[in-house]
Amino acid sequence: MKLLRLRLVNFRQHADTTIAFERGLTGIIGPNGAGKSTILEAVAWALYGGDTARGGKDTIRFVRAPARAQVRVELEFELGGHQYRVVRGLTMAELYLDGGEETIANSATAVGEVLQRRLGMSRNEFFNTYFTGQKELTVMASLSATERGQFLSRVLGYEKLRAAQELVELRRRDLRSVIAGMRSGMPDAATVTKQAQDAEIALAEAHGRLAAAELQRATAQSRYDAIAPRWAEAQRQRDAQQHLDADLRVTDSQLIEQRHNADRVANELQQIAEARAALDPLLVQLQPFAEIGQQLASLTALQAQHLQRATMSDGEAQLHAELSSARQERERYSTAPILEEETTLALEARFKELEEAQGLLEVRRTEWVRDRQEAETKRNALRAQYADLRDQRERLVNLGELGTCPTCQRPLLDHYRQVLDLLDTQLETVQTDGNYFRSRLDQLEDMPADVAALDDRRKVLQAEHAALEKKLVRVQQAVQTLERLGREIATKEQRHQALLLQITEIPGGYDPAGHRALEKQFEELAAVSAQANRLTVQVDREASYQQEQAGFARQLAELRARRADIARRRADVPGTEEQFAEMKDAYQAAEAARQGAALDTVGAQGEAKAASAALDRATFARAELLQAESKLAVLESDKRMHDELHRAYSDLRTELNFQLRPELSELASAFLTELTDARYTEVELDDKYRIVVLEDGVPKPVISGGEEDLANLVLRLAISQMIAERAGQSFSLLVLDEIFGSLDDTRRHNVVELLRGLQDRFEQVILITHIEGVRDGLDQVIEVSFDTNSGAATVRRGASAPAGVEVL
């Protein structure tokens, strides 16, 4: 695998960074926290996505990016003779092949699956192959023997066997639990067989009882069928008798009601004859009633006009009084227009005086404030100058004749006293000027007398102007009141003249005593008229009552004929109550016998059904037992297979661990031979997974720090190559992240030189470090720094690096 180009947009500390990777030994150098490791984190995120990035999606976005700004990582690399370009964002991913414009995968899931297949590695295998993290070169030295073995097994993928064996063990436990549960829940076979036999016997007995019950039911049904028609005929005859008896009762009730109605109408006709006799003398008495009513209406109209005259006279008197009051009030406000004109002129004159006084005051006050501010500004400047000169003098005195000139920065030597005297003179001059401006500020602290006099004059004029304004408001209100009074007086005078005219037009001649006498006579005749009206209404109903009387007579005749017909038909219906009771008893006995036989049959059917169900349950239990026994046999076979698989995993892990040390030792020895030009040709892992350097086949008891770094490096390279070979990939890329943290300068130089010795094996080696001292041994340098103003990482080509690094 070979990295070609990487671009980061709003990813972690990088706002917009583009890096072109070259062959050889490349260093990514910068202070901690600048964003160096973020570059390789972006490579892994582009390839695998998901939770590869630290902290998840919420922390990936550049903190100063706009709210909807896109997060984007674009990686170009070569693999297996093809060139790939992967573009990944927070919610999208695209994969292109060999510079094509069409994607070969266009979703986060699809891109991840395609790349994992092409790389042949999981995320962890990719990191353990191509990446070596901080301090990982010496990580095994601090582990125990068991921990070192587990570490190697984990990075080489052997832990997958342990995980698979644990899954097998979980399955074995589950199978044991299921088998034990099934055995405890299975019934006894002999008990199931006995239950089936008992159910068959019970079913045969139930069928015998059912046959006897059905025979008894047929006999009872035959007797019921014989008596049922006779019972139906008896019911029909009895219903006819009851219907005719009801008709007779209804007819008798109607006859009684019609006789009552006929008697009532005859009584009403008698009362009408008496009312006619009383009505005639009342009609004679009511002859003058209409004339008296007309006279009373005329007097009532005169009475209303008389009352209207009195009301209008009262209103005229009140309106006359209001007019007198309004005229007096108008007289009081008659001088208001003249006062308004005089006050307006006085107010304008006073306003002009106030403007002149205000303008003169502002001019003098501005001059006073300006003088005080200028004095204060000069005093403050002199204070700063004095403090600066004093500091220069103190530094000059402290340094002596060997000090430098504060102006030209050259040594003073013989000019020391001359410069010191000059500073003293300047300090004295500044102090004298400062004292002058301090006294000047004291003089200007209080307001000058002429400014205060102008301010007092302004306040007096303002008070006089305000008083004139208030007076003008009152005078203007009086003018408005005068105008309102004029309008009111004119309106009321018009109303007064109209009211006097209306009073003269109302007629007189109203007689209250005659009016009361006529009202009394009218009330007496009104009572007589009401009585006559009631009698007239009663007499007018005579014709309708006579028609009712004739109708009731016809209805009585019809009802008597109808009753005679119903009585004849009732006598023609045969049968008595005693005969009906005997037939009813015989029918009920037959019905009871039929229902009893039917219930017995249903009971026998229920017993047969229950016996059949019991037999079905027993048969099902026997079949279920056979099925459980068959399933139990399958589970026990599965358990035996998992027992064997568990033992096989144990044997395989033992064999792999046995082969691990020789294979790693062989690969590491090849790297060691190449790095040391065959000075050392062999290393091995002992039974405690400790790396041992051999010289002429003999373990070296003591090795130097450089030899230890070399041994750790070749072991890490051997582990990475073993993983790459098992994934079917060439081991052409190596990334080392902060491996120099605990090394001194000499050991750092040795490690860099060792890596340079591997250039024929590794096409690209990338070092990430914050140590500047390794720069000289690198082919390319990429410098990463953090810009506090923009809050983003900046990337640029180092002094010894070739072109190919851009900052966007």
C-alpha positions in Angstrom: 0.0 0.0 0.0 1.3 3.5 -0.9 -0.2 6.8 0.2 -0.4 9.5 -2.5 -2.5 12.4 -1.4 -4.7 13.4 1.6 -7.0 16.4 1.9 -8.8 17.4 5.2 -11.7 19.9 5.3 -13.1 20.9 8.7 -11.6 17.7 10.2 -10.5 18.2 13.9 -7.9 21.0 13.9 -7.6 21.2 10.1 -9.8 23.7 8.4 -8.5 23.0 4.8 -5.2 21.0 4.5 -3.8 19.1 1.5 -0.7 16.8 1.7 1.1 15.0 -1.1 3.0 11.9 0.2 6.4 10.9 -1.5 8.6 7.9 -1.4 11.2 7.5 1.2 11.4 8.6 4.9 8.9 11.4 5.6 8.7 13.2 8.9 5.5 15.0 10.2 7.0 17.4 12.8 5.2 19.8 15.1 4.4 20.6 18.7 2.0 18.4 20.7 -1.7 19.3 20.0 -0.9 20.9 16.7 -2.8 18.2 14.7 0.0 15.7 13.6 -1.7 12.5 14.7 -5.0 13.8 13.3 -3.5 13.4 9.8 -3.1 9.6 10.3 -6.4 9.5 12.1 -8.0 11.0 9.0 -6.3 8.2 6.9 -7.9 5.5 9.0 -11.3 7.3 9.1 -11.3 7.6 5.3 -10.6 3.9 5.0 -12.8 2.4 7.7 -15.1 5.3 8.9 -17.4 4.5 11.8 -15.9 4.8 15.2 -12.3 5.0 13.9 -12.2 8.7 14.8 -11.7 9.5 18.5 -14.9 10.8 20.2 -17.3 10.0 17.4 -19.0 12.2 14.9 -19.9 15.0 17.4 -16.2 15.9 17.9 -14.9 15.5 14.4 -16.1 18.9 13.0 -13.6 21.8 13.2 -14.8 24.0 16.1 -14.8 27.2 14.2 -16.5 25.8 11.1 -19.9 27.3 10.2 -23.0 25.4 11.4 -23.7 23.7 8.1 -20.1 23.5 6.8 -19.1 20.1 5.3 -16.7 17.7 7.0 -14.7 16.0 4.3 -11.6 13.7 4.1 -10.3 12.7 0.6 -7.5 10.0 0.4 -5.7 8.7 -2.7 -3.6 5.6 -2.5 -2.1 2.7 -4.5 -2.9 -0.9 -3.8 -2.3 -4.1 -5.8 -1.5 -2.2 -9.0 -4.6 0.0 -8.8 -5.1 3.6 -7.7 -8.0 4.3 -5.3 -9.6 7.6 -4.3 -12.0 7.5 -1.3 -14.1 10.6 -0.2 -15.8 10.4 3.2 -18.0 12.8 5.1 -20.1 12.5 8.3 -23.1 11.0 6.4 -21.6 9.9 3.0 -18.7 8.0 1.4 -17.6 7.5 -2.2 -14.9 5.2 -3.7 -13.3 5.7 -7.2 -11.0 3.4 -9.0 -8.0 4.3 -11.3 -9.1 7.9 -11.9 -12.6 7.0 -13.0 -15.4 9.5 -12.7 -18.0 6.8 -11.7 -18.0 5.5 -8.2 -17.6 1.8 -7.5 -19.2 2.3 -4.1 -21.3 5.2 -2.9 -22.4 4.7 0.7 -20.6 4.5 4.0 -21.4 0.8 4.5 -20.6 -0.2 0.9 -17.3 1.8 0.8 -16.2 0.2 4.1 -17.0 -3.3 2.9 -15.2 -2.9 -0.5 -12.0 -1.4 1.1 -11.9 -4.0 3.8 -12.1 -6.8 1.1 -9.4 -5.1 -1.0 -7.1 -4.5 1.9 -7.8 -8.0 3.3 -7.6 -6.6 6.9 -9.9 -5.5 9.6 -9.4 -2.1 11.2 -7.3 -3.5 14.1 -5.2 -5.6 11.7 -4.6 -2.5 9.5 -3.3 -0.5 12.5 -1.2 -3.4 13.9 0.4 -3.9 10.4 1.1 -0.4 9.2 1.0 1.8 12.4 3.1 1.8 15.5 1.8 4.0 18.2 3.5 6.1 20.9 6.1 4.1 22.9 4.9 0.8 21.3 8.5 -0.2 20.4 9.3 -0.9 24.0 5.8 -1.9 25.2 6.7 -5.6 25.6 9.6 -4.8 27.9 7.2 -3.7 30.7 4.9 -6.7 30.4 5.1 -10.0 32.2 5.7 -13.3 30.3 2.0 -14.1 30.2 1.1 -10.6 29.1 3.7 -10.6 26.4 2.3 -13.8 25.0 -1.2 -12.4 25.1 0.0 -9.2 23.4 1.5 -11.1 20.5 -1.5 -13.3 20.1 -3.8 -10.3 20.1 -1.9 -8.3 17.4 -1.5 -11.4 15.2 -5.2 -12.2 15.4 -4.8 -15.4 17.5 -7.2 -14.0 20.0 -9.9 -14.7 17.5 -9.4 -18.4 18.3 -9.9 -17.6 22.0 -13.1 -15.7 21.1 -14.3 -18.6 18.9 -13.6 -21.1 21.7 -15.5 -18.9 24.2 -18.5 -19.0 21.8 -18.2 -22.8 21.6 -18.1 -22.9 25.4 -21.2 -20.7 25.7 -23.0 -23.1 23.2 -21.9 -26.1 25.3 -23.3 -24.6 28.5 -26.5 -23.7 26.6 -26.8 -27.3 25.3 -26.3 -28.7 28.8 -28.9 -26.5 30.2 -31.4 -27.3 27.5 -30.8 -31.1 27.8 -31.2 -31.0 31.6 -34.4 -28.9 31.2 -35.9 -31.3 28.7 -35.1 -34.4 30.8 -36.7 -32.8 33.8 -39.8 -31.8 31.8 -40.4 -35.1 30.0 -43.2 -37.4 31.4 -42.7 -41.1 32.3 -43.3 -43.4 29.3 -45.3 -46.1 31.2 -47.6 -43.4 32.7 -48.3 -42.1 29.2 -49.2 -45.6 27.9 -51.5 -46.3 30.9 -53.3 -43.0 30.3 -54.0 -44.0 26.7 -55.4 -47.4 27.6 -57.7 -45.9 30.3 -59.0 -43.4 27.8 -59.9 -46.1 25.2 -62.0 -48.0 27.8 -63.8 -44.8 29.0 -64.7 -44.0 25.4 -66.4 -47.4 24.7 -68.5 -47.1 27.9 -69.6 -43.5 26.9 -70.7 -44.7 23.5 -73.0 -47.4 25.1 -74.7 -44.8 27.4 -75.2 -42.5 24.4 -77.1 -45.2 22.4 -79.6 -45.8 25.3 -80.2 -42.1 25.7 -81.0 -41.7 22.0 -83.6 -44.5 22.1 -85.4 -42.9 25.1 -85.3 -39.6 23.3 -87.0 -41.0 20.2 -89.9 -42.5 22.3 -90.5 -39.2 24.1 -90.5 -37.4 20.8 -93.2 -39.7 19.4 -95.6 -39.1 22.3 -95.0 -35.3 22.0 -95.7 -35.3 18.2 -99.1 -37.0 18.9 -100.4 -34.5 21.5 -98.9 -31.3 20.0 -101.7 -30.7 17.3 -104.5 -31.1 19.8 -102.9 -28.7 22.2 -102.5 -26.1 19.3 -106.2 -26.4 18.5 -107.2 -25.9 22.1 -105.0 -22.8 22.3 -106.6 -21.4 19.2 -110.2 -21.8 20.6 -109.2 -20.3 23.9 -107.6 -17.3 22.1 -110.9 -16.7 20.1 -112.9 -16.8 23.3 -110.6 -14.3 25.1 -110.7 -12.0 22.1 -114.5 -11.9 21.9 -114.7 -11.4 25.7 -112.4 -8.4 25.4 -114.5 -7.0 22.5 -117.6 -7.2 24.8 -115.9 -5.4 27.6 -114.7 -2.6 25.2 -118.2 -2.2 23.7 -119.9 -2.0 27.2 -117.3 0.7 28.2 -118.1 2.7 25.0 -121.9 2.5 25.6 -121.4 3.9 29.2 -119.2 6.7 27.8 -121.7 7.7 25.1 -124.6 7.9 27.6 -122.5 10.2 29.8 -121.8 12.5 26.7 -125.5 12.6 25.8 -126.5 13.7 29.4 -123.7 16.4 29.3 -125.0 17.9 26.1 -128.6 18.0 27.3 -127.4 19.9 30.4 -125.4 22.4 28.3 -128.6 23.1 26.1 -130.6 23.8 29.3 -128.0 26.4 30.5 -128.0 28.1 27.1 -131.8 28.6 27.3 -131.4 30.3 30.7 -128.6 32.6 29.3 -130.8 33.8 26.5 -133.5 34.9 29.0 -130.9 36.9 31.0 -129.2 38.6 28.0 -132.2 40.7 26.7 -132.5 43.3 29.6 -128.7 43.8 29.6 -128.7 44.8 25.9 -131.3 47.5 26.6 -129.0 48.9 29.4 -125.9 49.0 27.1 -127.4 51.3 24.4 -125.6 54.6 25.5 -122.2 52.7 26.1 -120.6 53.6 22.7 -121.4 57.3 22.9 -120.0 57.5 26.5 -116.8 55.9 25.2 -116.3 58.5 22.5 -116.8 61.3 25.0 -114.3 59.7 27.4 -111.7 59.5 24.6 -112.0 63.2 23.8 -111.5 64.1 27.5 -108.5 61.8 27.8 -106.8 63.6 24.8 -107.4 67.0 26.4 -105.9 65.7 29.6 -102.7 64.6 27.8 -102.4 68.1 26.2 -103.0 69.7 29.6 -100.1 67.7 31.1 -97.8 68.5 28.1 -98.4 72.3 28.6 -97.5 72.0 32.3 -94.3 70.1 31.5 -93.2 72.5 28.8 -93.9 75.5 31.1 -91.5 74.0 33.7 -88.9 73.4 31.0 -89.2 77.0 29.7 -88.6 78.4 33.2 -85.5 76.2 33.7 -84.1 77.2 30.3 -84.7 80.9 31.1 -82.6 80.5 34.3 -79.8 78.7 32.4 -79.6 81.6 29.8 -79.3 84.2 32.5 -76.4 82.2 34.2 -74.6 81.7 30.8 -74.8 85.4 29.9 -73.3 86.4 33.3 -70.4 83.9 32.8 -69.7 85.2 29.3 -69.4 88.7 30.7 -66.6 87.5 33.1 -64.5 86.0 30.2 -65.0 89.0 27.8 -61.4 90.3 28.2 -59.7 87.0 27.5 -58.8 87.7 23.8 -57.0 90.9 24.7 -55.0 89.1 27.4 -54.1 86.3 25.0 -52.5 88.8 22.5 -50.6 90.6 25.3 -49.3 87.4 26.9 -48.2 86.0 23.5 -46.1 89.1 22.8 -44.5 89.0 26.2 -43.6 85.3 25.8 -42.0 85.8 22.5 -39.8 88.7 23.9 -38.8 86.6 26.9 -37.9 83.6 24.6 -35.6 85.7 22.5 -33.8 87.0 25.7 -33.5 83.3 26.9 -31.9 82.2 23.6 -29.3 85.0 23.7 -28.4 84.2 27.3 -28.2 80.4 26.5 -25.9 81.0 23.5 -23.5 83.2 25.5 -23.4 80.7 28.4 -22.5 77.8 26.0 -19.7 79.7 24.4 -18.1 80.6 27.8 -18.7 77.1 29.3 -17.1 75.4 26.2 -14.0 77.7 26.5 -13.7 76.7 30.2 -14.1 72.9 29.6 -11.6 73.0 26.7 -9.0 74.8 28.8 -9.4 72.3 31.6 -9.2 69.2 29.3 -6.0 70.6 27.6 -4.4 71.2 31.0 -5.3 67.6 32.1 -4.0 66.1 28.8 -0.7 67.8 29.0 -0.3 66.9 32.7 -1.0 63.2 31.9 1.5 63.3 29.0 4.2 64.8 31.3 3.5 62.1 34.0 4.1 59.3 31.4 7.2 61.1 30.1 8.5 61.5 33.7 7.9 57.8 34.5 9.7 56.7 31.3 12.7 59.0 32.0 12.8 57.7 35.6 12.8 54.1 34.4 15.6 54.8 31.9 17.7 56.5 34.6 17.2 53.6 37.0 18.2 51.0 34.4 21.2 53.2 33.5 22.3 53.5 37.2 21.9 49.7 37.7 24.0 48.8 34.6 26.7 51.5 35.2 29.3 52.5 32.6 29.0 49.1 30.9 25.3 49.7 30.1 24.0 50.5 26.6 22.6 53.8 25.4 18.7 53.8 25.5 18.7 55.5 22.1 21.4 53.9 19.9 22.0 50.7 22.0 25.8 51.2 22.0 27.9 50.8 25.2 28.1 54.1 27.2 31.6 53.8 28.7 32.9 57.4 29.0 29.5 58.9 28.0 27.8 57.4 31.1 27.9 60.6 33.2 26.9 62.8 30.2 23.8 60.7 29.5 22.9 60.5 33.3 23.1 64.4 33.5 21.0 64.7 30.4 18.3 62.4 32.0 18.4 64.4 35.2 17.9 67.7 33.3 15.0 66.2 31.4 13.4 64.9 34.6 13.7 68.4 36.2 12.1 70.1 33.2 9.3 67.6 33.0 8.6 68.0 36.8 8.5 71.8 36.5 6.0 71.7 33.6 4.0 69.1 35.5 3.7 71.4 38.6 2.5 74.2 36.4 -0.2 72.2 34.8 -1.3 70.8 38.1 -1.8 74.3 39.5 -3.6 75.3 36.3 -6.0 72.4 36.8 -6.6 73.5 40.4 -7.5 77.0 39.1 -9.9 75.6 36.5 -11.5 73.1 38.9 -14.3 75.5 39.9 -16.7 77.3 37.4 -15.5 80.9 36.6 -17.6 83.8 38.1 -18.7 85.2 34.7 -19.9 81.6 33.6 -21.8 81.3 36.9 -23.4 84.7 36.5 -24.5 83.8 32.9 -25.9 80.5 34.3 -27.9 82.3 37.0 -29.3 84.8 34.4 -30.3 81.8 32.2 -32.2 80.2 35.1 -34.1 83.4 35.9 -35.1 83.8 32.2 -36.2 80.1 32.1 -38.4 80.6 35.2 -40.0 83.8 33.7 -40.5 82.0 30.4 -42.2 79.0 32.1 -44.5 81.4 34.1 -45.6 83.2 30.9 -46.2 79.8 29.2 -48.5 78.7 32.0 -50.3 82.1 31.9 -50.8 81.8 28.1 -52.3 78.3 28.6 -54.8 79.7 31.1 -55.7 82.7 28.9 -56.2 80.4 25.9 -58.5 78.1 27.9 -60.5 81.3 28.9 -60.8 82.2 25.2 -62.0 78.7 24.4 -64.6 78.9 27.3 -65.8 82.3 25.9 -66.4 80.8 22.5 -68.2 77.8 24.0 -70.5 80.0 26.0 -71.4 82.0 22.9 -72.4 78.8 21.1 -74.4 77.5 24.1 -76.3 80.9 24.6 -77.3 81.0 20.9 -78.5 77.4 21.0 -80.5 77.9 24.2 -82.1 81.1 22.9 -83.3 79.2 19.8 -84.7 76.4 22.0 -86.4 79.0 24.3 -88.3 80.7 21.4 -89.4 77.4 20.0 -90.7 76.3 23.4 -92.7 79.5 23.9 -94.3 79.0 20.4 -95.3 75.3 21.3 -96.9 76.4 24.6 -99.2 79.0 22.8 -100.3 76.3 20.2 -101.6 73.8 22.9 -105.5 74.2 23.2 -107.2 74.6 26.7 -110.7 73.9 28.2 -109.9 70.7 30.1 -112.6 69.8 32.9 -111.1 67.4 35.5 -114.4 66.9 37.5 -116.4 66.1 34.4 -113.7 63.7 33.3 -113.8 61.7 36.5 -117.7 61.5 36.5 -117.6 60.2 32.9 -114.9 57.6 33.7 -117.1 56.2 36.6 -120.2 55.9 34.4 -118.0 54.2 31.7 -116.6 51.6 34.2 -120.1 50.6 35.3 -121.3 50.0 31.8 -118.1 48.2 31.0 -118.9 45.6 33.7 -122.4 45.1 32.2 -120.8 44.8 28.7 -118.5 42.0 29.9 -121.4 40.0 31.4 -123.4 40.4 28.2 -120.4 39.2 26.1 -120.1 36.1 28.2 -123.8 35.3 27.8 -123.6 36.0 24.1 -120.7 33.5 23.7 -122.8 30.9 25.5 -125.9 31.4 23.4 -123.8 31.3 20.2 -122.7 27.6 21.0 -126.3 26.3 21.0 -126.2 25.1 17.3 -123.0 23.0 17.9 -124.4 21.4 21.0 -127.5 20.4 19.1 -125.4 18.7 16.4 -123.4 16.9 19.1 -126.7 15.6 20.7 -127.8 14.1 17.3 -124.4 12.4 16.8 -124.4 10.8 20.2 -127.9 9.3 19.6 -126.6 7.7 16.4 -123.5 6.3 18.1 -125.6 4.7 20.9 -127.7 2.8 18.4 -124.6 1.5 16.6 -123.0 0.3 19.8 -126.1 -1.6 21.0 -126.2 -3.5 17.6 -122.5 -4.3 17.8 -122.8 -5.8 21.3 -125.6 -8.1 20.3 -123.5 -9.5 17.4 -120.4 -10.1 19.6 -122.5 -12.0 22.2 -123.9 -14.3 19.5 -120.4 -15.2 18.1 -119.1 -15.9 21.7 -121.8 -18.4 22.3 -120.8 -20.3 19.0 -117.2 -21.0 20.2 -116.9 -24.6 21.8 -114.7 -25.6 24.8 -114.5 -24.8 28.6 -111.8 -23.8 31.0 -111.7 -27.3 32.6 -111.1 -29.0 29.2 -108.3 -26.5 28.4 -106.6 -27.2 31.8 -106.7 -31.0 31.2 -105.1 -30.6 27.7 -102.5 -28.2 29.1 -101.4 -30.7 31.8 -101.1 -33.5 29.2 -99.0 -31.4 26.8 -96.7 -30.2 29.6 -96.0 -33.8 30.7 -95.1 -34.8 27.1 -92.9 -31.7 26.7 -91.1 -32.4 30.0 -90.5 -36.0 29.0 -89.1 -34.9 25.6 -86.7 -32.3 27.2 -85.5 -34.7 29.8 -84.6 -37.3 27.2 -82.9 -34.6 25.2 -80.8 -33.5 28.2 -79.8 -37.1 28.9 -78.7 -37.4 25.3 -76.7 -34.2 25.5 -75.0 -35.4 28.7 -74.1 -38.8 27.1 -72.7 -36.9 24.1 -70.6 -34.7 26.4 -69.2 -37.8 28.2 -68.4 -39.4 24.8 -66.7 -36.2 23.6 -64.8 -35.9 26.9 -63.6 -39.5 26.6 -62.6 -38.9 23.0 -60.7 -35.7 24.0 -58.9 -37.6 26.8 -57.9 -40.2 24.3 -56.6 -37.5 21.9 -54.6 -35.9 24.7 -53.1 -39.3 25.6 -52.2 -40.0 22.0 -50.7 -36.4 21.6 -48.7 -36.9 24.8 -47.4 -40.2 23.5 -46.4 -38.5 20.1 -44.9 -35.5 22.0 -42.8 -37.8 24.1 -41.5 -39.5 21.0 -40.7 -36.1 19.4 -38.9 -34.9 22.6 -36.9 -38.1 22.7 -35.8 -37.5 19.1 -35.0 -33.8 19.7 -33.0 -34.8 22.9 -31.0 -37.2 20.8 -30.1 -34.4 18.3 -29.1 -32.0 21.1 -26.9 -34.7 22.7 -25.2 -35.2 19.4 -24.7 -31.4 19.0 -23.2 -31.3 22.5 -20.7 -34.1 21.7 -19.7 -32.2 18.5 -19.1 -28.9 20.5 -17.2 -30.9 23.2 -14.9 -32.1 20.4 -14.7 -28.6 18.8 -13.7 -27.1 22.2 -10.8 -29.6 22.5 -9.8 -28.9 18.9 -9.6 -25.1 19.5 -7.4 -25.8 22.6 -5.1 -28.0 20.6 -4.9 -25.4 17.7 -4.1 -22.5 20.1 -1.3 -24.6 21.7 0.1 -25.5 18.2 0.0 -21.8 17.0 1.6 -20.5 20.1 4.3 -23.2 19.8 5.0 -22.1 16.1 4.7 -18.3 16.9 8.1 -17.8 18.5 10.2 -19.5 15.7 8.3 -17.7 12.9 8.7 -14.3 14.5 12.3 -15.0 15.3 13.0 -15.9 11.7 11.3 -12.7 10.3 13.0 -10.5 12.9 16.4 -12.1 12.1 16.0 -11.3 8.4 15.3 -7.6 9.3 18.3 -7.5 11.7 20.7 -8.9 9.1 19.6 -6.3 6.6 19.8 -3.4 9.1 23.2 -4.3 10.5 24.8 -5.4 7.3 25.0 -8.9 8.7 26.9 -7.9 11.9 24.0 -9.5 13.8 22.1 -12.2 12.0 19.9 -13.8 14.5 17.4 -12.9 17.3 14.9 -15.2 19.0 12.1 -15.1 21.4 12.7 -17.2 24.5 9.9 -19.2 26.3 8.9 -16.0 28.1 8.6 -14.1 24.8 11.6 -11.9 25.6 13.7 -10.8 22.6 17.4 -12.1 22.7 20.2 -11.0 20.3 22.5 -13.9 19.3 26.1 -13.4 18.3 27.6 -16.4 16.6 24.7 -18.4 17.8 25.3 -17.4 21.5 22.9 -15.1 23.4 24.5 -11.7 24.3 24.1 -11.3 28.1 24.3 -7.5 27.8 23.2 -5.3 25.0 23.6 -1.5 24.5 20.7 0.9 24.3 21.1 1.2 20.5 21.0 -2.6 20.2 17.9 -2.7 22.4 16.2 -0.2 20.1 17.3 -2.2 17.1 15.9 -5.4 18.6 12.5 -3.8 19.4 12.3 -2.3 15.9 12.9 -5.6 14.1 10.4 -7.4 16.3 7.7 -4.8 15.6 8.5 -5.0 11.9 8.4 -8.8 12.0 4.9 -8.7 13.7 3.7 -6.2 11.0 5.0 -8.3 8.1 3.4 -11.5 9.5 0.0 -9.8 9.7 0.5 -8.3 6.1 1.5 -11.7 4.6 -1.5 -13.4 6.2 -3.8 -10.7 4.7 -2.2 -11.2 1.3 -0.7 -7.6 1.2 2.8 -6.4 0.4 4.4 -4.7 3.5 5.4 -1.4 1.8 4.2 1.2 4.2 5.3 1.9 7.8 3.9 4.6 10.1 5.6 5.3 13.4 3.8 7.7 15.8 5.9 9.4 18.6 8.4 6.6 19.0 11.2 8.9 20.2 9.6 10.1 23.4 11.9 8.3 25.9 15.0 8.2 23.7 18.1 10.4 23.9 19.5 12.2 20.9 22.0 9.4 20.0 19.3 6.6 20.2 16.9 8.8 18.1 19.6 9.1 15.5 20.3 5.4 15.5 16.6 4.6 15.0 16.4 7.0 12.1 19.5 5.5 10.5 18.0 2.0 11.0 14.8 3.1 9.2 16.9 4.5 6.3 18.5 1.1 6.0 15.0 -0.4 5.2 14.2 1.9 2.2 14.7 -1.0 -0.3 12.0 -3.0 1.7 9.6 -0.2 2.6 8.6 2.2 -0.1 7.2 4.7 2.4 8.1 5.3 6.0 6.3 8.1 7.9 7.5 9.4 11.2 5.2 11.5 13.5 7.2 13.4 16.1 7.4 16.7 18.0 11.2 16.4 18.2 13.0 18.7 15.8 16.4 16.9 16.1 15.4 14.1 13.8 14.8 16.5 10.8 18.3 16.1 9.3 17.9 12.4 8.7 14.6 12.6 6.8 14.0 12.7 3.0 10.9 14.9 3.4 9.6 17.1 6.2 6.0 18.2 6.7 5.7 20.9 9.4 2.5 21.1 11.4 1.7 24.1 13.7 -1.3 25.7 15.3 -2.5 29.2 14.4 -4.2 30.7 17.5 -5.8 33.5 15.4 -7.7 31.1 13.1 -7.9 28.2 15.6 -6.7 25.8 12.9 -3.7 23.7 12.2 -1.4 24.9 9.4 0.7 22.5 7.3 3.7 23.5 5.2 6.7 22.0 3.5 9.8 21.8 5.6 13.2 23.1 4.6 14.5 19.8 3.3 11.2 18.5 1.9 10.5 18.5 -1.8 7.5 20.2 -3.5 4.1 18.5 -3.0 2.8 19.9 0.2 0.1 22.6 -0.1 -1.8 24.6 2.5 -5.3 25.7 1.3 
